[in-house]
Amino acid sequence: MIRIPTRILLVDDEKDFVEMLSLRLEEIGEKVDGAYSGRECLEKLGKAVIDVVILDMKMPGMDGIETLQEIKKRFPLVEVIMLTGHGTTETAVQGMKLGAYDYLLKPSNFDELTVKLENARKRKDEQEERIRKAEARLLVRRTGGF
């Protein structure tokens, strides 16, 4: 079976972290792009098709919560996995209430991350499929079909 890579945008102000995690994800066949701020994240989402954003909560300027809110407003089907430091799980809970798929504590377990990525991608694919079916039903009704 052919596996389609998940298109991931990794957002963190720590350049070394973005580069290292990107390499690990690419080694398992994912397509990864990096962004180093919330603003850069939103710019890249406007230009490329992304399935899942891995988003750090603590960044200078536009923080993770502000970035998450903008992602969900502009790109509602994009799933977001938040990365948060120890002691900031309250922020992660807030993010999930705002539409994030899930969260991981930093430093995170790579296997746990890949499972969450797979599940987030599945959820996005299922949402897109439901939308396609609803659009098809609407088209059939408009054209007088059965």
VOGU-3710 file (C-alpha; in Angstrom, 3 decimals, decimal comma):
1> miriptrill> 0,000/0,000/0,000  1,284/3,446/-0,911  1,458/5,837/2,016  0,739/9,477/1,301  2,960/11,735/3,420  1,363/14,128/5,866  2,131/17,745/4,995  3,336/19,258/8,265  4,180/22,815/9,235  6,415/22,884/12,312
11> vddekdfvem> 6,221/26,230/14,134  8,691/27,086/16,897  11,002/30,023/17,536  13,849/27,605/18,361  15,534/27,080/14,983  17,572/24,036/16,089  14,429/22,310/17,367  12,605/22,918/14,080  15,522/21,609/12,035  16,085/18,482/14,129
21> lslrleeige> 12,415/17,492/14,372  11,932/18,207/10,660  14,761/15,814/9,829  13,302/13,066/12,015  9,840/13,480/10,478  11,251/13,503/6,949  13,142/10,276/7,734  9,799/8,532/8,287  8,405/9,906/5,033  6,574/13,079/6,055
31> kvdgaysgre> 6,756/16,384/4,174  7,813/19,104/6,600  8,194/22,855/6,360  9,295/25,103/9,191  8,193/28,489/10,458  9,779/30,458/13,281  6,883/32,708/14,314  3,119/32,851/14,312  3,120/35,397/11,495  5,386/33,249/9,328
41> cleklgkavi> 3,124/30,258/10,041  0,055/32,111/8,761  1,934/33,303/5,663  2,993/29,745/4,818  -0,518/28,386/5,406  -1,776/30,933/2,887  0,627/29,651/0,228  0,780/25,870/0,734  -1,554/22,979/1,468  -0,843/21,790/5,013
51> dvvildmkmp> -2,519/18,911/6,843  -1,191/19,392/10,377  0,550/22,245/12,187  2,779/21,391/15,125  2,682/24,631/17,087  4,785/25,794/20,010  2,769/27,736/22,574  5,570/29,972/23,864  6,894/32,271/21,159  7,788/35,951/21,182
61> gmdgietlqe> 5,351/38,274/19,448  2,320/36,298/18,341  2,115/33,404/20,820  0,698/29,948/20,166  -2,832/30,709/21,350  -3,111/33,774/19,101  -1,668/31,782/16,205  -4,074/28,896/16,847  -7,057/31,251/16,834  -5,993/32,699/13,476
71> ikkrfplvev> -5,346/29,247/11,997  -8,811/28,052/12,997  -10,427/31,246/11,689  -8,653/31,216/8,304  -7,918/27,501/7,758  -10,496/25,577/9,829  -9,687/22,141/8,395  -5,995/22,313/9,302  -5,377/20,275/12,432  -3,094/21,675/15,135
81> imltghgtte> -0,992/19,780/17,663  0,334/22,094/20,350  3,723/21,781/21,999  3,874/23,108/25,513  6,442/23,114/28,294  5,974/21,477/31,661  3,648/23,387/33,930  1,713/24,992/31,085  -0,915/22,330/30,507  -3,580/24,946/31,291
91> tavqgmklga> -2,574/26,651/28,048  -2,872/23,334/26,218  -6,372/22,798/27,584  -7,297/26,316/26,492  -5,912/25,537/23,036  -7,986/22,382/22,754  -11,096/24,375/23,663  -10,163/26,715/20,793  -9,986/23,857/18,300  -6,542/22,270/18,578
101> ydyllkpsnf> -6,526/18,527/17,940  -4,218/17,620/20,825  -1,073/18,625/22,679  2,293/17,263/23,703  4,594/18,293/26,511  8,112/19,358/25,541  10,351/17,490/25,306  7,996/15,084/23,584  8,238/11,404/22,832  8,708/10,955/19,066
111> deltvklena> 6,533/7,832/18,890  3,715/9,631/20,692  4,066/12,548/18,281  3,829/10,291/15,228  0,665/8,626/16,572  -0,940/12,021/17,186  0,110/13,177/13,711  -1,456/10,110/12,115  -4,702/10,579/14,044  -4,835/14,318/13,271
121> rkrkdeqeer> -4,344/13,585/9,571  -7,134/10,989/9,669  -9,479/13,505/11,285  -8,688/16,104/8,618  -9,232/13,562/5,829  -12,570/12,493/7,361  -13,753/16,107/7,641  -12,819/16,771/4,018  -14,665/13,618/2,915  -17,827/14,657/4,796
131> irkaearllv> -17,671/18,066/3,100  -17,251/16,461/-0,349  -20,268/14,201/0,260  -22,399/17,113/1,484  -21,415/19,179/-1,564  -22,273/16,256/-3,863  -25,703/15,850/-2,227  -26,326/19,575/-2,604  -25,342/19,466/-6,276  -27,673/16,520/-6,909
141> rrtggf> -30,567/18,399/-5,283  -29,885/21,562/-7,289  -29,780/19,672/-10,587  -32,938/17,693/-9,848  -31,246/14,346/-9,432  -32,204/11,698/-6,935
//
